[in-house]
Amino acid sequence: MNDGKRGLFGLTAGFVALVAVAAGGAWSLREDPVPPGAAAGGTLVWSDEFEGRANAAPDSRRWTYNTGGGGWGNAELEYYTDSTANAALDGAGHLVITARRDESGEHTCHYGTCLYTSARLLTAGRFSRTYGRFEARMRLPHGSGLWPAFWMLGDDSRTSASPRGGEIDVMENVGSEPDTVHGSLHGPGYSGDRGLTAAFHLPGEVADGFHVFAVDWTSDAITWFVDGTAYGRKTRADTGGREWVFDHPFFLIVNLAVGGAWPGTPPPSTQFPQSMLVDYVRTYAENARPHS
């Protein structure tokens, strides 16, 4: 997500069933059954499968929240809340992060009364790790002006000036690029629009189904995957002699931003509410096999 650093800042075939998303009463598509995707050659060290009753809050033993509407360094338009109206389980094995129009008048953003609410969940203080495979199976929302992301920040980013703590963007998508996901690294001297990036283009829209987004992180390289296909790899050599800061624990973040300098303001054609479904988030020890 690149807080303050961006200058402009397996789809699996199966039975498709309708399930109710209790956080807001909307309906969404779910593909069943979902394969367990156990790693071969890698040990599962942390996960959240999002099992629980509909409209329950995410597991507080695993997740905490960022809240507020200060723009998050990217001129974003949403106010992040800790409400189940914006982040809740759906009772069918998903976390649902929902961006909504905010008509309450209760939240103040950097531009005045907030127009949108959403959620940003992180494992800071709960879980962090150095090296391994980090992956999530997700279904992204539709619409220009939306900015879903699965990413990681270094533990020391909470106490040191960004980007010295490092940032690993496992997956970012902006709604104006419906067939493209981006993976990036940000560190000192290579942050924002100078980050080390790669892009993956799907044959259709990313939001049309569930996909597995992952990185393999070793001591000297990070590789990005979509549905088990590697599409980018960056090493120490790619920093051009600048500091490689990916050698300490990072925590995980999932969020759905609205607006900002990169995706732009949602046009009238973008309908709300919009939801991002997360089927699971998993971390494996090194040498896990890519999942599709």
N, C-alpha and C positions, 0 to 999 in steps of 0.2 A: 504493500500500500504506500510505502514511501513517504512517511510522515515528514512534511516539510522539505522533501528532498527532490521531488520531481519538479523540474523547472516549470513546466506547465502541469506541472506535477506529473469402467469398461461397460461403455454401453453394453449391457448383457440382455440378450433376448429372453423373454419370459412372458408369463401371463400378465396382462395389464389390467389393474383393478383400480377403481375409484376409492379413495380414502378421504375422510374429512379431516381438514386441518383445523383443529379446535381453536387455535389462536386466531380468531377472526371469522371462523365458520366458513372459510373458503374451501373449495374442492381442488384437489390436485391429483395428478396421475402418479401411480406407483407401479413399478415393474416387480413382479414376484415370480418365482422365488429369487432371493438374492444369494449368490454363492458365498460361502464363508471366506474364501480367498486366503486360506492359511499360507503362510510364507514357507518356501522351500529354501533351506540353508540360512534362514534368519529367524531369530527368536522374537516373538511379539513381546515388547517391553512395556507398552502403554496403549490403551485404546479407550474409545467411547463408542458404543454401538447404539446409544440413544434409545434404549429400551425403557419404557415407563408409560404411565397413563397419559392420555391426551390432556393437553394444556398444562402439564407439569413444567416447572422451570428446569433448565439444564442442571446437571449434577454439580452442586457447589463444591464438592471434593475435587472436581476436575477443572472447573471453569470459574472465572470471575469476569467482571465487566469493565470496559471503559465507558464512561458516561459523559455527556456534554455536547455542546454545539459550537465549539470554538473554531471549527473548520479543519482541525487536525493537520494543519500545515499545507493543506491541499485545496482550501476554499470550498470544502464540502458543504452541502446544504442541510444535511440531516442533523437531528439531535439524537444521540445514542442514549437509550434508556436501559434499565434492567428489568423492564416489565415483560410479562409473558405475552402481552400484545405484540411484542417485537421479537421475542425469542422463546420458543416453547417446543416441547415434544408433541408429536401428533398422534401418539398411541399406536403407530404402525412402524416404529423403528427409525424415525427421522427426527432430527432437529430441524425446525423451521424458523428461519430468520426472515422477518417480514418488514419491508419498508412501506410506510403508510403516509398518506397526507395527514398533516397535523392541523386539525381545526380547533384544537382546545385553547390555543392562545396562552398556554401555561409555560411554554419553553422559550427561552431566549437564545438565539444564535448570533454569530458574529455579524450578521447582516440585519438583525432585528428579530421580530417574532418568527419562530421557526415554521417552515413550510412542511417539513417531513420529520418522521421519527424512524429509527431503525435500531439495530443492535450490533455490537462488536464484542465478541467473547475471546478470552485469552486464558492461557494456562499459567501465566506468570505467578510465581509463588506456589504453584501446585505441581507443575511438571516442566522440566527442561532437560535437554540432552545434547551431548556432543556426538555427532556422526550417527549414521544409520539411514534407514529408509523411512520417509515421512509421507504419508499418503492419506487422501480423503476421497470418498466417493460422493459426488455431489450432482445436483441438478440445478442449473443456474437460471436466473430470471430472464424474462424478455424485456427489451425496451431500451431506447437511447436514454442516456443520462444516468444509467445504473452502473455500479462499479463493484461487483462481487470479488472477493479475494480470499485466498488461503495462503498464509504467509508466516514468517518467523522473525523474531528479533532476538538479539543477544541479551542474555541476562543483565549485562552491565549497561544496556541502553537505558535502564531506568535511573541510572546515576551518572552516566557519562553523556557528553554531547553526541547526538546522532550526527553522522553515521559511524562514529568510531566503534559502536557496539556491533555493527553489521546488521544486514537485513537480507533474508532469503525469501523471495517471492515465489512460492511454489506455483501459484496460479493467480493471474489477474485477467479480468475480461471487462471491456467497456462495451456497453450496449450498441454503440455505433459500429462495432466490429463483430457482428453476431457469429461469425465462423472462426474467430481467432482467440487463442489464449496466449498469454505472455508469461515467461519466467525470467526472473532478474536477480542479480546480486548488486548490493549497494554497500560501499565501504568508503574509507577516507580517500578522496580524490577520484572516486568513480561512483558518484551518487546522482540521484535525480535523472535528468535526461542523458547523463554520461554513464549510467549504470551499465553493467555487463548483462546483455539481454539476449533472449531467444524467443521465437514465436512459432506457434503450431497452428496450422489451418486445417480445420475439419471439412469434410465434404458437404456438410449441412450446418445448420445453426447449432451452436454449443448447447443452447437451451432446450433443444428438442428431446434430450434424454439424459440419463445419468452417465457420468464419465468419472474415471479414476485419475486423479491428478497427483503426481508424486515427484519427489526428488530422492536421489541417492547421494549422500553426503559422506565423503571420505576426507582424509587429512589434507589432500591436495587437489580435489576436484569435486564439482557438484554437477549432476546430470539430471535433466528434466524428462518426465514421461507423461504422456496422455494415453490411457488405456493400454499400458504396457509398451508403447512405442517411444523410444528415446528420440528427442528432437533437438536437444541442445546440451552442450557440456562446456563448462568453464573451469580453468585451472589457475594455479598461482601465476603461471606465465602470462595469463590474459590481463593481469592487473598492470602490466607494463612497469614492473618494479615497485609499484605501490604496495602498501601493507595488505596482506591477506589476513582478514580478521575472523575467519571462519574456523576457529580452533578452540572454541569455548562453548558452554551450554547456551542453547537458544530455546525460547518458549514459542508456543503455537498461537496463532490468531485466525479466527474466521469472522468475516464481517460483510455487510452489504451497505456500501456507501451510496449516497444519492448526490449527483452533481459533482462539482469540482472542476479544476482547470483542465484535467485530462478528458473526462467523459462529457463535460459540458452540462448545462441545465436541461432537465428532462423537457422535451417538447410536449405539446398537448396530446400527441398520439400515444405517449407512454401512459398506460393505465395503471392505477394504484387501487388496492395494494398489490405489491409484487413480492414473491417469496423465493428464497433460496433453500433448497432441501439438502440436508447433509445426512447421508446414510450411515457413514462411520468416519472416524478419524483414527488412524493407527500409526504407531511407531514401532519399527523393527530394528533389531541389531543389524550390523553390516552384513552384506551378502544375501539379502532377501531377494527373491525372484520378483521381477515386475509383474503386477497384476493387470488383467485386462477386463 
